[in-house]
Amino acid sequence: MIINKLYKFLSKIELKSYENFKSNKSIPLFFYPFFLIKGFFNLIESILRNISGPFGFLLRRFYYSLVFERIGSDVLIDIGVVFSAPQNINCGNRVWFDTYSMINTPINKIIIGNQVHIGPYSYLGGKKKITLKNFTAITSGSKVFSGSTNIPLKKNLILNPMIIKKTYEKYGLNDGEVVFEENAVVLANCTVSPGVVLGKGSILLPNSFLNKSTEPYSINIGTPAKKIAVRV
């Protein structure tokens, strides 16, 4: 828990620095020693990330048991997995972070239940909380966003992280919690938008774009995704 608290403290320093940078303000000099400490932890993670085989699994499991907010038993962290803010991960039992997946939740938590699979080359991230309940899965190449941008009026800029903060920023953002109810599954190469709830036992078929919540046990496909059937 000491390492987790240290990570959280360093994250606050990083976020404050980013806000200063985004607002075109200077970064306080006393922040820089904390950057060196965070750089040391980043170096450890970079080394552990690329160790293959059983030895790599054991080392990553040990290290992130010190960093995660909570980690259950039989958690597999595969080669190449990137955690931008591991201190915000609350993880249950028998969870598999598959190869080269990325968890990017620097501001809010990601809560993962039991027996969950996060597939290879998948991405979960954004400003709001993401919840994956028991028996859920995100298959290869799919993306789950809890933060994005709205389509603004033409007098305003389409926002990106490098644009200096403006008064209209709050209207240009599309942020919302994402929830996968029990046994909701997203298949390959899908995109899930902010503010969506995937109903219990629902499934999103490959290559779909989901911008509305799904009904329990529904089968959904398309861009944007629509219900085509209900599991029987």
C-alpha positions in Angstrom: 0.0 0.0 0.0 3.0 2.4 0.5 4.0 2.0 -3.1 0.4 2.6 -4.2 0.1 5.8 -2.1 3.5 7.0 -3.6 2.2 6.4 -7.1 -0.9 8.3 -6.3 1.1 11.3 -5.0 3.4 11.3 -8.0 0.3 11.1 -10.3 -1.1 14.3 -8.7 2.2 16.0 -9.4 2.1 14.8 -13.1 -1.5 16.0 -13.6 -0.8 19.4 -12.1 2.2 19.7 -14.3 0.2 18.8 -17.3 -2.5 21.3 -16.5 0.2 24.0 -16.2 1.7 23.0 -19.5 -1.8 22.9 -21.1 -2.5 26.4 -19.8 0.9 27.7 -21.0 2.2 28.1 -17.5 5.7 27.2 -16.2 6.2 24.0 -14.2 7.5 24.6 -10.6 11.1 23.6 -10.2 10.4 21.6 -7.0 8.3 19.2 -9.2 11.4 18.0 -11.0 12.8 15.7 -8.2 9.4 13.9 -8.2 9.7 13.4 -12.0 13.0 11.6 -11.3 11.4 9.3 -8.8 8.5 8.6 -11.2 11.1 8.0 -13.9 12.7 5.3 -11.8 9.4 3.5 -11.4 8.7 3.9 -15.1 12.1 2.3 -15.9 11.3 -0.7 -13.7 7.9 -1.1 -15.4 9.6 -0.9 -18.9 12.0 -3.7 -18.0 9.3 -5.9 -16.4 6.9 -5.3 -19.4 9.2 -7.1 -21.8 10.3 -10.2 -19.9 8.7 -13.2 -21.5 7.7 -16.6 -20.1 6.7 -17.7 -16.6 9.5 -15.6 -15.0 8.0 -12.5 -16.5 4.5 -13.4 -15.3 5.8 -13.9 -11.7 7.8 -10.6 -11.6 4.9 -8.5 -13.0 2.5 -10.1 -10.6 4.7 -9.4 -7.7 5.5 -5.8 -8.7 1.9 -4.8 -9.5 0.6 -6.4 -6.3 2.5 -3.5 -4.6 1.1 -0.9 -7.0 -2.5 -1.8 -7.8 -5.2 -0.5 -5.4 -6.3 -4.1 -5.1 -5.3 -7.3 -6.9 -6.9 -10.7 -6.5 -5.5 -14.2 -7.0 -4.5 -15.8 -10.2 -4.1 -12.5 -12.1 -2.1 -12.8 -15.4 -0.3 -9.8 -16.7 1.1 -10.7 -20.1 4.1 -9.4 -22.0 3.8 -5.8 -23.4 0.9 -4.7 -21.2 1.0 -1.0 -20.5 -0.6 0.6 -17.4 -0.4 4.4 -17.5 -1.8 4.6 -13.9 -1.6 1.2 -12.2 -2.4 2.8 -8.8 -6.0 3.3 -10.0 -6.7 -0.3 -10.9 -8.9 -2.4 -8.6 -8.7 -6.0 -9.8 -10.5 -9.2 -8.8 -9.6 -12.8 -9.2 -8.6 -14.7 -12.4 -8.1 -11.6 -14.6 -6.0 -11.8 -17.7 -4.4 -8.7 -19.1 -3.5 -10.1 -22.5 -0.5 -9.2 -24.7 0.1 -5.5 -25.6 -3.2 -4.3 -24.1 -3.2 -0.8 -22.6 -5.0 0.6 -19.5 -4.9 4.4 -19.5 -6.9 5.8 -16.6 -4.7 8.5 -15.0 -7.6 10.4 -13.4 -10.2 7.9 -12.4 -10.4 4.2 -11.4 -10.9 1.1 -13.4 -12.7 -1.6 -11.4 -12.4 -5.2 -12.7 -14.4 -8.1 -11.3 -13.6 -11.8 -11.4 -12.8 -14.0 -14.4 -12.4 -11.2 -16.8 -10.3 -11.2 -20.0 -8.9 -8.0 -21.6 -7.7 -9.1 -25.0 -4.5 -8.5 -26.9 -4.0 -5.0 -28.4 -7.1 -3.7 -26.7 -7.4 -0.2 -25.1 -9.3 1.1 -22.1 -9.0 4.7 -21.1 -10.5 8.1 -20.4 -11.3 10.6 -17.7 -14.2 8.8 -16.1 -14.5 5.4 -14.3 -14.6 2.1 -16.2 -16.2 -0.9 -14.5 -15.9 -4.5 -15.9 -18.1 -6.8 -13.8 -17.7 -10.5 -13.4 -17.2 -12.8 -16.5 -16.9 -9.9 -18.9 -14.5 -9.8 -21.9 -13.0 -7.3 -24.3 -11.6 -9.1 -27.4 -8.6 -8.4 -29.6 -8.2 -4.9 -30.9 -11.2 -3.3 -29.2 -11.3 0.1 -27.6 -13.3 1.4 -24.6 -13.4 5.1 -24.0 -14.7 7.0 -21.0 -13.6 10.3 -22.4 -13.6 11.8 -25.9 -14.5 15.0 -27.7 -17.8 16.4 -28.9 -18.4 17.9 -32.3 -18.3 21.7 -31.5 -19.7 24.7 -33.2 -17.5 25.8 -36.1 -16.3 28.9 -34.2 -14.7 26.6 -31.6 -11.8 24.2 -32.0 -12.1 20.5 -32.0 -10.2 19.7 -28.8 -7.1 17.6 -28.4 -4.8 17.3 -25.4 -2.3 19.8 -26.7 -4.7 22.7 -27.2 -4.3 25.5 -24.6 -7.3 25.5 -22.2 -10.2 27.7 -23.3 -13.5 28.6 -21.6 -15.4 26.5 -24.0 -13.5 23.3 -23.1 -16.2 21.9 -20.9 -18.6 22.0 -23.8 -16.2 20.2 -26.1 -15.7 17.1 -24.0 -17.7 13.9 -24.0 -17.0 12.2 -20.7 -19.0 9.5 -19.1 -18.6 6.3 -17.0 -18.6 3.0 -18.9 -20.0 -0.1 -17.3 -19.9 -3.7 -18.5 -22.6 -5.5 -16.6 -22.0 -9.2 -15.7 -20.9 -11.3 -18.7 -21.2 -8.5 -21.2 -18.8 -9.2 -24.0 -17.2 -7.0 -26.8 -15.8 -9.0 -29.7 -12.9 -8.0 -32.0 -12.1 -4.5 -33.3 -15.0 -2.7 -31.7 -15.2 0.8 -30.2 -17.3 1.6 -27.1 -18.1 5.3 -26.5 -18.2 7.2 -23.2 -21.4 6.9 -21.0 -22.4 3.5 -22.3 -23.7 0.6 -20.2 -23.5 -2.8 -21.7 -26.4 -4.8 -20.3 -26.0 -8.2 -18.5 -25.1 -10.9 -20.9 -25.2 -8.7 -24.0 -22.7 -9.0 -26.8 -21.3 -6.6 -29.3 -20.3 -8.3 -32.6 -17.0 -7.6 -34.4 -16.2 -4.3 -36.1 -19.0 -2.4 -34.4 -19.2 1.2 -32.9 -21.3 1.4 -29.8 -22.6 4.8 -28.7 -25.8 3.7 -26.8 -26.4 1.4 -23.9 -27.4 -2.2 -24.7 -30.2 -4.3 -23.4 -29.6 -7.4 -21.2 -28.8 -10.5 -23.4 -29.1 -8.5 -26.6 -27.0 -9.1 -29.7 -25.7 -5.9 -31.3 -23.8 -5.1 -34.5 -23.0 -2.2 -36.8 -21.9 1.4 -37.0 -23.6 2.7 -34.9 -24.5 -0.6 -33.3 -28.1 -1.8 -33.2 -29.8 -4.7 -31.6 -30.5 -7.5 -34.1 -31.6 -10.3 -31.7 -31.8 -11.5 -28.1 -30.1 -14.5 -26.8 -32.4 -17.4 -26.0 
